[in-house]
Amino acid sequence: MCTEHAYSGQSCNLHGQRHPLASFFHLFFRVVAIVVYLLCDWISKSFASCFVLIIALLSFDFWSVKNVTGRLLVGLRWWNQIDEDGRSLWVFEAKKASRGSNTGTEAEARIFWLGLIICPLIWTFFFFTSLFSLKIKWLSLVVASISLQAANLYGYLRCKAGGQNGQPPDKCSFSGQHLLQRPDIIFGIL
């Protein structure tokens, strides 16, 4: 896996990763937030402190995934900018794979996509458990958690979808139906 990068001057460690720190932090904040949620009654009896800690962890996760790990591990990025007329423009980019590109290895891409997809599914499971157990205050925390995780997932799926059809990603029309029509976008990354 690393032999292909040896010619481009990129170095890999023994596990075939070019960005091990980015891979670590891609999973760290989101996994710690899930563990804190599960152990919150043992950590603190205060709901407010648990809420703030979990939201802070997921905010760090949102920022690091959106601004660092997406670029390094899979060569994708998205952002919002306000133009001169005050309109909000969403930009979704997919870096073209090249021999000397600084994107991650196949293993790192797999870590990125699995973390990006599995963690929102776990928070969705927590949503239903808190809903059916009538823990309404925890439901608000879970909804906020799903929102943060789903925003990154949506942004990167949109980058991936736009980058595959040859058009600039920010010029592509995109809807939820687009994902249903192209299951290779989701299943092709796993």
Secondary structure by P-SEA (a helix, b strand, c coil): cccccccccccccccccccaaaaaaacaaaaaaaaaaaacccccccaaaaaaaaaaaaaaaaaaaaccccccccccccccccccccbbbbbbbbcccccccccccaaaaaaaaaaacaaaaaaaaaaaaaaaacaaaaaaaaaaaaaaaaaaaaaaaaaaaaaccccccccccccaaaaaaccccccccc
